Amino acid sequence: MLKKYKTFLNDYPHAWTILYFAVYITWFVWLESRASQPYHVIHFPLDDYIPFCEYFVIPYFLWFAYIAAVFLWLFFKDRKNFYKYILFLYTGMTLFLVVSTFYPNGHLLRPVEFERDNIFIRMVCFLYWADTSTNILPSIHVFNSIAAHMALVHLPDFRHKKRTVGCSCILCVSIILSTMFLKQHSCVDVILGIALAAAMNQFVYESGFLVKAHDLVGKLVSEYRDLSPSFSRKIHGPAKDAEI
């Protein structure tokens, strides 16, 4: 078993990045434990005109599979773009935690009583129980959905697969809408989530920052290769993975 574990780490040295989720989940659970404490209400007049629709619970829950599928595909197939994807994801998720820690916030427009009972309503009830409408600014559902879609859009293997990219776009938009139609988020959370994702897309995929960072690491590798072989080995692997 230990041999298989070492082999896996040798084949996928970027597996250490998964440790972030231990930090994120622990922090998120702690934030949820404060749901009963006073918080700032996030509300915008447009929220009052958006009807509740339980059928949007389907794309809302598909979010988990969507984010995980892109994560795993890149993890095993494309290490360079995997690093870009987690940079996109982890930055927004960390900002979400920080904002919620120092600015407790929530939404109050959830239905108090449901007028009908069906499988979708029961799924919504489970959602309300498992994920309170607190710590919602900005919407991580919105941000991560855009991150996953942008990862696919910028992949050479998917760039010309219009059907796949189109389906991803439809799912992404459906998830964004679901956050409002399920009364899980205010449109303010959605707008800020989109704005943050647009900024991260510019930073990760459009700007030259990562290219400059790669060049800097490559320069360090070149300068210290002879002086410190161990140092060279440590940073050369990540530098090669991040090559653009």
LUMNUVO-373773 format. One record per residue: residue in three letters; x, y, z of N, C-alpha, C in turn. Coordinates in steps of 0.2 Angstrom, whole numbers, plus 2048, in hexadecimal, padded with zeros to 3 digits. Example, Ala and Ser with C-alpha at 12.3 -4.5 7.8 and 13.67 -1.06 7.14 Angstrom:
# LUMNUVO-373773
ALA8427E482783E7EA8278427F0827 SER8407F58238447FB824840800827 
This chain:
# LUMNUVO-373773
MET8047FA800800800800804806800 LEU80A80680480E80C80581280D7FE LYS8138077FB8178087F481280B7EF LYS80C8097EF80780C7EA8078147EC TYR8068157F280681C7F480C8207F1 LYS81281E7F28188217F08188227E8 THR81681C7E581581C7DE8118227DB PHE80B8227DF8068277DD80982E7DE LEU80D8307E38108367E48158387DF ASN8198337DD81E8347D881B8357D1 ASP8158327D08128337C980E83A7CA TYR80B83C7CF8078427D080A8467D6 PRO8108497D581384D7DB80E8537DD HIS80A8557D980685B7DA8008597DF ALA8008537E17FA8507E67FA8547EC TRP8008577EE80085B7F47FB8617F4 THR7F98637EE7F48697EE7ED8677F1 ILE7EC8607F17E585E7F47E48607FB LEU7EA8617FF7EA8628067E6868807 TYR7E686D8027E28738037DB872806 PHE7D886C8037D186B8057D086980C ALA7D586780F7D48658167D486C81A VAL7D88718187D787881B7D187B819 TYR7CF87A8137C887E8117C287B815 ILE7C28748157BC8718187BC873820 THR7C28728237C287482A7C087B82B TRP7C28808277C08878287B9888827 PHE7B68848217AF88581F7AB883825 VAL7AC87D8287A887A82D7A887F833 TRP7AE8828347AE88683A7A988C839 LEU7A988F8327A589483079E892831 GLU79C88C82F79588A830793889837 SER79888883B79688784279488E845 ARG79589484279489A84478D89D841 ALA78A89983D78489B83977E89E83E SER77E89C84477989F84977B8A584B GLN7818A884A7838AE84D7818B4848 PRO7808BA84B77E8C08477838C0841 TYR7808C283B7838C38357808C9831 HIS7848CC82C7828D182877D8CE822 VAL7788D18227738CE81D7758D1816 ILE7768CC8117778CE80A7718CE806 HIS76F8D48047688D58007698DA7FB PHE7658D97F57648DE7F075D8DE7ED PRO75A8E37EC7538E37EA7518DE7E4 LEU7568DD7E07558D87DA7538D17DD ASP7568CF7E37558C97E674E8C77E7 ASP74A8CD7E97438CC7EA73F8CA7E4 TYR7418CB7DE73E8C97D87408C37D5 ILE7458C07D87478B97D57438B47D9 PRO73F8B07D573B8AB7D873F8A57DA PHE73C8A17DF73F89B7E173D8957DD CYS7428917DB74188C7D67458867D8 GLU7418817DB74587B7DE7498777D9 TYR7478777D274A8737CD7528757CC PHE75387B7CE75A87D7CE75F87A7D3 VAL75C8757D77608727DC76486D7D8 ILE76286B7D27668667CE76D8697CC PRO76D86E7C87748717C77778737CD TYR7748757D27778777D877C8727DB PHE77986C7DB77C8667DE7818637D8 LEU7808647D27858627CD78B8667CD TRP78B86C7D17918707D279786B7D5 PHE7958677D979A8637DD79E85E7D8 ALA79A85B7D479D8577CF7A185A7C9 TYR79E8607C77A18647C27A88677C4 ILE7A98697CA7AF86C7CD7B48667CE ALA7B18607D07B685B7D27B88577CB ALA7B48577C67B58547C07BB8587BC VAL7BA85E7BC7C08627B97C68627BD PHE7C68627C37CC8617C87CF85A7C6 LEU7CB8557C67CF84E7C57D184D7BE TRP7CE8507B97D084F7B37D78537B2 LEU7D78597B47DE85D7B47E38597B8 PHE7E18577BE7E68547C27EA84E7BF PHE7E684A7BB7E98447B87EB8457B1 LYS7E984A7AE7EA84B7A77EE8517A5 ASP7EE8567A97F185D7A67F48607AD ARG7FA85F7AF7FC8627B57FD8697B5 LYS7FF86C7AF8018737AE7FA8777AF ASN7F58757AC7EE8787AC7EB8777B3 PHE7ED8717B67EA8707BD7ED8757C2 TYR7F38777C17F587C7C67F28837C5 LYS7F08847BE7EC88A7BD7E588A7C0 TYR7E28847BF7DC8837C27DB8847CA ILE7E08817CD7E08817D47E28887D7 LEU7E688B7D37E88927D57E18977D4 PHE7DD8967CF7D78997CE7D28977D4 LEU7D18917D57CD88E7DA7CF8917E1 TYR7D588F7E37D78907EA7D78977EC THR7D989C7E77D98A37E97D28A57EB GLY7CD8A37E77C68A67E87C48A27EE MET7C589C7EF7C28987F57C589B7FC THR7CC89D7FC7CF8A08017CC8A7803 LEU7CB8AB7FE7C88B17FF7C18B1802 PHE7BD8AC7FF7B78AA8027B78A9809 LEU7BC8A580C7BC8A48137BE8AA817 VAL7C38AD8147C58B38187BF8B9819 VAL7BC8BA8137B68BF8137B18BC818 SER7AF8B68187AA8B381D7AC8B3824 THR7B38B38257B68B382C7B58BA82F PHE7B78BF82B7B78C682E7B18CA82C TYR7AC8C78287A68CA8267A18C5826 PRO79E8C382C7998BE82B7938C0828 ASN7908BC82378B8BF81F7868B981D GLY7808BB81B77B8B68197758B9815 HIS7718B581376B8B680F7658B4813 LEU75F8B88127598B78167538B5812 LEU7548B480B74E8B380774C8AC806 ARG74E8A780974C8A080974589F80A PRO74189B80773A89A80873A897810 VAL73589A81373489781A73089081A GLU72B89081672788A81572688980D PHE72788280B72688180471E87F803 GLU71C8817FD7158807FB7148797F8 ARG7198767F671886F7F371E86B7F6 ASP71D8647F572285F7F772385B7F1 ASN72A85A7EF72C8567EA7348547EC ILE7378507E773D84E7E97428547E8 PHE7418597E474585F7E47458637EA ILE73F8647ED73E8687F37428647F8 ARG74185E7F974585A7FE74C85B7FD MET74F85B7F775685D7F67588647F8 VAL7538697F775586F7F9755870801 CYS75086C80475086C80B75786980E PHE75986480B76086180D76586680C LEU76586A80676A86F80576A87480A TYR76487780C76387C811766879818 TRP76587381976887081F76F86F81F ALA77286D81A77986C81977D872818 ASP77A87781577E87D81377A883814 THR77B88681A77788C81C778892817 SER77389781777489C8137788A2816 THR77E8A08197828A581C7898A4819 ASN78D8A981A7948A88177948A780F ILE7908AC80C78E8AB8057918B0800 LEU7958B58037988BA7FF79F8BA7FE PRO7A28B97F879F8B87F279D8B17F1 SER7998AF7EC7968A87EB79C8A47E8 ILE79E89F7EC7A389A7EA7A08957E5 HIS79A8947E57978907E07988947D9 VAL79789A7D979789E7D279F89E7D0 PHE7A38A07D57AA8A17D47AD89A7D1 ASN7AC8957D47AF88E7D27AC88C7CC SER7A688D7CB7A388B7C47A688E7BE ILE7A78957BF7AB8987BA7B28967B9 ALA7B58957BF7BC8927BF7BC88B7BB ALA7B88877BC7B88807B87B68817B1 HIS7B28867AF7B08877A87B688A7A5 MET7B988F7A87BF8927A57C588D7A4 ALA7C68897A97CB8847A87CA87F7A2 LEU7C487E7A07C287A79A7C387E794 VAL7C18847947C288978E7C988978C HIS7CD88A7917D488B7907D888478F LEU7D587F78F7D987878E7D9877786 PRO7DF8767847E087477C7DC86E77A ASP7DB86977F7D786377D7CF86577C PHE7CD86A77F7C686B77F7C487277B ARG7C98757797C887C7767C487B770 HIS7C587676C7C18757667BB870767 LYS7BA86E76D7B486976E7AE86E770 LYS7AB87176B7A587676C7A0873771 ARG79E86D77079886A77379A86977B THR7A086777C7A28667837A386D787 VAL7A68727837A687878679F87C787 GLY79B87A78279487D78279087A788 CYS79187478978D87078F790873795 SER79787479679A87779C79787E79D CYS79688279879488979878C88979B ILE78888479878188379B7818817A2 LEU78587D7A478587B7AB7888807AF CYS78D8847AD7908897B178A88F7B2 VAL7878917AD7828967AE77C8937B2 SER77A88D7B177588A7B577688A7BD ILE77C8887BE77F8887C577E88F7C8 ILE7818947C478089B7C677989D7C8 LEU77589C7C376E89E7C476B89A7CA SER76D8947CB76A8907D176B8937D8 THR7718967D87728997DF76D89F7E1 MET76A8A27DC7658A77DD75E8A47DD PHE75C89F7D975689D7D87548987DE LEU7598967E27588927E87598967EE LYS75A89C7ED75A8A17F37608A07F7 GLN76589D7F476B89B7F87708A17F8 HIS76F8A57F37748AB7F37708B17F0 SER7728B77F27708BD7EF7738BE7E9 CYS7708C27E57738C47DE77A8C87DF VAL77B8CB7E57818CE7E77868C97E7 ASP7858C47EA78A8BE7EB78C8BC7E4 VAL7878BB7E07888B97D978D8BE7D5 ILE78B8C47D578F8C97D27968CA7D4 LEU7978C97DA79E8CA7DD7A28C37DB GLY79E8BE7DB7A18B77D97A48B87D2 ILE79F8BA7CE7A18BB7C67A78C07C6 ALA7A78C67C97AC8CB7C97B38C87CB LEU7B38C47D17B98C17D37BB8BC7CE ALA7B78B87CB7B98B37C67BC8B67C0 ALA7B98BC7BE7BC8BF7B87C38C27B9 ALA7C48C47BF7CA8C77C17CF8C17C1 MET7CD8BB7C47D28B67C57D38B37BE ASN7CE8B37B97CF8B07B37D58B57AF GLN7D48BB7B07D98C07AD7E08BE7B0 PHE7E08BD7B67E78BC7BA7EA8B57B8 VAL7E68B07B77E88A97B67EA8A87AF TYR7E58AA7AB7E58A87A47E78AE79F GLU7E68B47A07E68B979B7ED8BD79C SER7EF8BE7A37F48C37A47FB8BF7A3 GLY8008C27A38078BF7A280A8BD7A9 PHE8068BE7AF80A8BD7B580D8B67B6 LEU8098B17B480B8AA7B58118A87B1 VAL8118AB7AB8178AB7A681D8AE7AA LYS81D8B47AD8228B77B08258B37B6 ALA8208B07BA8218AC7C08258A67BD HIS8238A37B882789D7B582E89F7B3 ASP82E8A47B08358A77AE83A8A87B4 LEU8378AB7B983B8AC7BF83D8A57C2 VAL8398A17C383A89A7C68408977C1 GLY83F8977BB8448947B684A8977B7 LYS84B89E7B88518A17B985489F7C0 LEU85089E7C585389C7CB8568957CA VAL8528907C785588A7C685B88A7C2 SER85C88E7BD86288E7B98688917BD GLU8678967C286C8997C686E8947CB TYR86A8907CE86C88C7D486C8857D2 ARG86C8837CC86C87C7CA8738797CC ASP87987C7CB87F87A7CD88187B7D4 LEU87E8807D78808817DE87C87D7E3 SER87687B7E18728777E686D8737E2 PRO87086D7E186C8687DD8658667E0 SER8658667E785F8647EA85A86A7E9 PHE85C8707EA8588767E88558767E1 SER8598747DD8578747D685286F7D4 ARG8538697D784E8647D68478657D9 LYS8478697DF84186B7E283D86F7DE ILE8408747DB83C8797D883B8787D0 HIS8408747CD8408737C683986F7C4 GLY83786A7C88318677C782B86B7C6 PRO82986F7CB8248747CB8258797C5 ALA82B87B7C482C8807BE82A87D7B8 LYS82C8767B782B8737B18238727B0 ASP8208707B581886F7B58158767B3 ALA81787B7B58148827B48168857AE GLU81A8817AA81C8847A381788679F ILE81788C79C81188F798814890791 
